[in-house]
Amino acid sequence: MKQLEKEINVTSQRNMMKRYQMYGATVSKLTEKSQNDTKKGVMEYRDFVEQVKEQIQDFLPEKFADAAVEVNQIVKNNDCVLDGLMVRTEESNIAPTIYLNPYFEQIQDGAELDDVLAQIASVYQSHYIDHDIDVSTVTDFDKIKEKIVCKLINEEANKQFLQDKPYSKLEDLAVVYQILMDKTGEGTATITITDNLMDGYGITLEELHDQALQNMDTLQPHSFKGMNETVAEMIAVDIAREQNVGMDEAKEMAMQMMSDIPDTMYVLTNDTKVNGAAAILNDDIRQEIAEKVGDFYMLPSSIHETLIIPKDAGMEFKELEQMVQEVNQTQVAPGERLSDHVYEYDAKEHELFRSDRAEERAKQKEEKGDNRHERVSVKEKLAEKKDAVIKMNAGKEHSAPEKKKEAVI
């Protein structure tokens, strides 16, 4: 029986908080940095993996007693190799893959092994399917097209991972595509679209990309909030529990702690805060942000979120780039890094580009003889493109769609 795998994706709240704290402290020019270094764990990581493999069935229902437990090393984002736990049963041809690396961080922070095992077991059961699924639910494009989502990663750092994946390019970034199988408060479950799946869909890469963007508002609604509000919401939960107060009061207390973070920094992510950097791909979202803050810099905080800073905030991109690189090296897990560069958005041109290529971009436009009075509107450009596609398709009614592994957006 062929087994399918769906990946369980979660965000480390601990790492996210450390990123936000460091960005906020740097922008506000504080000289003192957080000293929240990782605590030494009471066990080595490999010992932890073996303990999970040996004991996880004790935390699962009786029907999993005869299941096959595996821990496989899997190439993930930025070609990082993670340990994926799978518990396979005879009643189902699909098994969740739970990556153990983030859970070890809880052990390092002092959590008890039994508590972590119980959490892993809970996540596994919430995504477990107790029957065989129809493979066509993954291989038939008409059945999965409304479940396709984007994930934004770094192209250069993912050479091995991208070898068998269709992807679109944006500057030095790559957009890969996933099937969103499940979504809970604890994270998401996805299947990454490979070249083999793409071959069976009978569509172009451009069509795949457009479908993913169409699904974004429904499957991955974006969140755009100030840094103060974002961090306050994250720590208000702990304050409410520890102080036994309501969430509104806890949030007010948290906001007082965030006073050093400038209001000119915003966080763009999605509703689950998992792979939320992809929200920047949607030009409607970029235009919405530009209406509020004007042209802006985009800082690639991680694959889970980007930070937005208005260009009129008075910061130079080289200062921001240095900050991004420092935070990446000290606060972002290797598998969650997106880029060491800063990007900026030109609202009038509807273009997102690397800031260190701004002069080159301007020169290219000048060489092409761009004339503002002769520019056609975006709608006109789209209309012309649509007419061209219709004419092209009219002559190729019986030909298969062009297959491309890479596309530039």
N, C-alpha and C positions, 0 to 999 in steps of 0.2 A: 504494500500500500504506500503510495507516494505521500510523503509528508510535506505540508506547506509550513512556512514559518512567518509569524508576524512579530515585528519588533515592538517592544514596549518602551516608549520614550518618556523620560521624566526630566525635569529641570532641578538642578541642585540649588535650593533656596540659599544654602550657606554660601556657595560661590557667587550667586547673583548679588547677595547683600554686600559681599566684600568688593565686588566690582563697582557697585553704585557708591559705596562709601569712598573708594579711592578716587573715582572720577569727581565726585562732589568736592572732596578735600582739595584736589589739584586745581580745579577751576576756581575755587574760592581762595586759592593761594595760601592754604594753611601749610605750615611747616612741619607739623607733627603728623605722622602717619600711624595708621592702626597697626598694633602689634599683635593682632589675632593670628599668630602663627599656628599651623596645624599641630595639634597635640600628638604626642607619640602614642600609638596604639599599643594595647596590651598584647597584641598578637601580630604576627607578620601577615601580609596580604595573602600569600599562598596558603597559609594555615587557615585563614578565613574562608577562602574558596573551598577548600577541602571540607571544612566543617559544614558549610552550607550544603554541599553535595551530599554529605553523609546524613545530615539531620533534617533536610527540608521536608521529607515525607512524614516526619513526626508531627509536622504542623499543618498537614493537609488531611482532608477526609479519608476514610478507610478505602474508598475506591481507588486511591492513588498508591496503595501499598505495593502493587505489582508493576507500577509504572517504571519506565526506563529513564533514569536521571543522567543527564549529560551536561558537561560544561565545555563549550567549544570556544576557541579563539576566533574572533570575527573582525575583519577589517572594517572600521567605521570612519567617521569624519576625520579629516586630516591624516588619513592612513594610520590612525591609532588602532592598535589591536586590543579589543576588549574581551572580557570573559562573559559569554552568554549562557545563562542557565536555561535548560529545556527539560521539561518533564513530559515525556511522550506516553500516551495511552493507546490502547487498541481501539477505543470507541471513537477516536477522532483523528482525522488526517491533517489537522492543523494544530500547531503547538506554539504558545507564546514564548518569545525569547526575552528573558529579563537580564539586563546587564548588571553585573555584581559590583563593578568598580565604584559607582556612586554610593552604594550601601556601606562600603568599607569606611567611607568618610564618617558615617554615623558612629562606627566603632571607635574611630580615632577621636571623636568628640565625646567619648565616654558612654555611649549607649551599650546596653546589655545585648549579648549575642541572641538570646531568646527573643527579645523585643524586635530585633532586626529580622530574624527568621520569620516571626509572625507577620511582619509587614510584607516581606517578600511573598509569603504564602497568600496573604490577602490580595496583593496585586495580581498574582498569578490566577487566583480563582475568579477575580473580577473580569479577566480577559479570556478565561478558558471557555472553549466551545465543546460541548459534550456529544457532538455528533460529527459525522463526515460532512464537509461542505462541498457544494458543487464547484468543481474547479473552474467552470465557466464564469463564476462570479468574479474571477480575477482575470481570466483570459479573454472575455468578451467585452469589447470596449463599450458597447451600448449599456452593459450592466454596471460598469464601474465609472463611467465618465463623470457622473455627478459626485464621485468620491475622490477625484484626483486633486491633490494639493501640491504646492511648491515647497522646496527646501533650498535655502541659499547657503552655499559653502564656498570655500576658496579653491580655485581651479588648480593652482600649482601644488598645493599641499595635498591634493586628492588624486594624484595621477593614477595610483593603483586602484582606488575605489571607482574611478570614472571609466575604467577600461571597458566595462561591459554595461555602461549606462548611457542612455540618450540624455543630452543636457544642452542648455542654452547658456551663452556667455554674456556677461555684463562686466565690462572692464576686466579685472583680474578675478572675477567671481564666476561661479557656475551655479546654474539653477537645475536641480534634479527634481524628479517627480515621484510622488508616492500615492498609494491608495490608502485612504484613511478608513481603516477597518473598524475602529472603535475609539471612543473618546469619553474619558471620565474625569473626575476631579483630580485624579492622581496622575494623569498624563494621557498619552495617545498610543494607539496600536496601529502600525502602518506596514505596508509591503512596498518596497522600493521597486519602481518600474525599471526593468532591465531591457537590454537590446532584444532578448528573446521574446519578452512580452510585447514590446513595441512592434516587432515584426508581425505579430498576430493581430494587432489592432487595425492595420490597414489605414493609418492616418499619418499626416506629416508631423514633424516636430513642432512646427508653428501652431498647428491645430491643437496639439497636446498642451502647449504653453498657454494658448488662449483659453482652453477649457479650465485649466488650473486657476487662472486669474478670475474667470467667471465664478468659480466656486468659492473664492476667497471670502466674500462677505457672508456667505452662509455657513461654511465649514470652519473658517478661521477668522471670525470678526476681529478687527484690529482694536487696539487700545492705545490712545495717545494722551499721556498725562504728564504733568510736571514731575520732576525728580522727587521733590518734597512729598507730594501726594503718593507716589509709587512706593517709596521706602516706608512711609508712615503706614500704609496699608499692610505692608509685609510684616512689620513688627507689632502692629496693633493687636494682632491675634494673640501673640505671646503676652502682651501687656494685659489684655482682657482676662486671660486665663490666670496669670500670676497675681494680678491685683484684684481679681474678682469684680471687675467693672464692666459696664456695657461697651459695645464696640465704638459708639460715637465718642464716649469719654476717652476710651483707649486711643482712638485716632487723634484726638486733640492733644493728648499727652505725647504721642509719638511725633506729632508735627512740631512741638516745642523742641524736640531733640534734633530736628532736621534743619534748624535755622541757619546753619552754616552752608547749606547747599544752595547755590544760586537758582533763582527762579527762571533763568534763561536756559536751563537744561531740561530737556523733555525725553521721555522714554516711549519708544514705539515698539509694540510687540503684538501678540494676539491674545485671545481670551484664556488660553491654557499656559501661556508663557513658554511653550515648547516650539522650537524652530520659528520663533516669532520675527526673526530678522527678515523673513520673506515678505513681510507686509510692505516693505519699501519698494517692492517690485510693482505694486499697483499704482498707476499714475493718478487715479482718482484720489487715492489716499495722499499722495505727494502734493497734489493740488490743494486738497483740503488743509493740509499742514501749512502750505505756502500762504494761503489766505489768512491764516492766523499769525504767522511769524515772518512772512516774507521769504526770500531766498534763504536757504539754510545749508549748514554743514551736516553731514551724516557721519557719525562715529560708529564703526562696527564693533560694538561692545562685546558681542558674541553671536553665535548662530541663533540665539534665542531672543535677542533684542538689539535694536540700534538706538543710539542717542542722537537727539536733534538739538542743534545750537544755531540760533539765528545768525546770519552773516553780519548783521549790524550790531552784534553783541560786543564787537571790538577785539575778537581773538583772531590771531593769524593761524593759517592752516598748519604751518610748521610746528607751532606750539602744540596744537591739537594732535598732530601726528606723533610727536614725541610722547605725549601723554598716552595715546592709544598703545604705542609700542611698550611703554613701561607697564601699563596695566595688563597687557597680554602676557608679558613675561612673569609677572608676579601674582596676578589674581585670577587669570582665566585658565581653566583646565585645558591642556593641549587639544583634546578632542572637541572643545567648544569654541576655539578661536576661529574668527571669520577672516580678518585681514589686519595688516599693520598700517594700512593707508587710510586717509581721510577722503571723503567724497563730498560733493556739493551738488545742489539741485538748482537748475535754472528754470524757474516757473514759466517764463515766457516761451522758452524753447521746449519745455517739457522734457528736459534731459538731466539725467543723473550721471555724473562723471567724476573721475579721480581728480582731486584738487591739484596734485602735482603735475597733471597734464592739462591744466587750464590754459596755459600759454600756447601749448602745442595745438589745442583745440581751436583757440582763437585764430591762430595763424592758418590753420587748415580752412576755416570758414572764410577767411579773407582771400585765400588763394582760389577758392571756388567762386569768388566774386559774388558772395551773398549781398543782396540788396534788400533792405528791409521793406521797401515799397513794392518789391516784386514778389515777396514771399506769399505763398498761398497758405491759407489757414490749415490747421490740423485736419479739420473735417473735409476740406477739399482734397487734401493729400490722401486721406482714407478712401474718399470716394473714387479718386483716380486709381488707387491701388485695387479697389474692389472691382472696378470696370476692367482693369487689366487681367485680374484673376479670372473673371467671367469669360473674357475673350480667350484666354489661354485654355481654360477648361473646355470651352466649346470645341476646340480642336483636338482635345485629348479625352473625349468622353469615355473611351474604353481603356485608357491607360491607367496603370496603378499609380497611386500618389508617390511623389518623390520621397525617398527615405534619406534622412540625414541624421547623422549621429550628433552633430553639433550645429547650433544656430546662434547668431548674434542678435541680441535684443537692444 
